Amino acid sequence: MALDKELLGILVCPVCRGEIRSDENRGGILCENCALLFPVKDDIPVMLVEEARKIED
Protein backbone atom coordinates (compact mmCIF):
# COMPACT_ATOMS: atom_id res chain seq x y z
CA MET A 1 0.00 0.00 0.00
CA ALA A 2 2.07 2.89 -1.30
CA LEU A 3 -0.04 6.02 -1.34
CA ASP A 4 1.12 9.25 -2.88
CA LYS A 5 2.21 11.73 -0.19
CA GLU A 6 0.58 14.56 -2.13
CA LEU A 7 -2.74 12.70 -2.07
CA LEU A 8 -2.43 12.08 1.67
CA GLY A 9 -1.76 15.79 2.12
CA ILE A 10 -5.13 16.79 0.68
CA LEU A 11 -7.32 14.01 2.10
CA VAL A 12 -9.22 14.63 5.34
CA CYS A 13 -11.50 12.52 7.48
CA PRO A 14 -15.06 12.75 6.11
CA VAL A 15 -16.46 12.71 9.66
CA CYS A 16 -14.44 15.32 11.57
CA ARG A 17 -12.49 16.96 8.70
CA GLY A 18 -9.34 16.20 10.71
CA GLU A 19 -5.97 14.98 9.53
CA ILE A 20 -5.49 11.38 8.50
CA ARG A 21 -2.38 9.25 8.13
CA SER A 22 -1.41 6.08 6.37
CA ASP A 23 -1.29 3.06 8.69
CA GLU A 24 0.73 0.34 6.97
CA ASN A 25 0.28 -2.12 9.85
CA ARG A 26 -3.50 -2.02 9.62
CA GLY A 27 -3.59 -1.62 5.85
CA GLY A 28 -5.58 1.58 5.59
CA ILE A 29 -5.87 5.26 6.35
CA LEU A 30 -6.36 6.18 9.99
CA CYS A 31 -8.15 9.12 11.57
CA GLU A 32 -6.93 9.16 15.16
CA ASN A 33 -9.57 11.72 16.22
CA CYS A 34 -12.46 9.43 15.22
CA ALA A 35 -10.54 6.14 15.65
CA LEU A 36 -11.67 5.10 12.17
CA LEU A 37 -9.65 3.10 9.68
CA PHE A 38 -10.58 3.66 6.05
CA PRO A 39 -9.65 0.85 3.63
CA VAL A 40 -7.41 1.15 0.61
CA LYS A 41 -8.52 -0.99 -2.34
CA ASP A 42 -6.30 -1.33 -5.41
CA ASP A 43 -4.19 1.61 -4.11
CA ILE A 44 -7.31 3.82 -3.96
CA PRO A 45 -8.42 5.20 -0.57
CA VAL A 46 -12.08 4.49 0.15
CA MET A 47 -13.07 7.46 2.29
CA LEU A 48 -16.66 6.37 2.92
CA VAL A 49 -17.88 6.21 6.51
CA GLU A 50 -19.85 3.06 5.68
CA GLU A 51 -16.61 1.31 4.65
CA ALA A 52 -14.55 2.41 7.67
CA ARG A 53 -14.07 0.28 10.75
CA LYS A 54 -13.73 1.44 14.33
CA ILE A 55 -10.29 0.96 15.85
CA GLU A 56 -10.08 0.12 19.54
CA ASP A 57 -6.67 0.48 21.18
Secondary structure, DSSP 8 states (H G I E B T S, - for coil): ----HHHHHH---TTT----EEETTTTEEEETTTTEEEEEETTEE---GGG-EE---
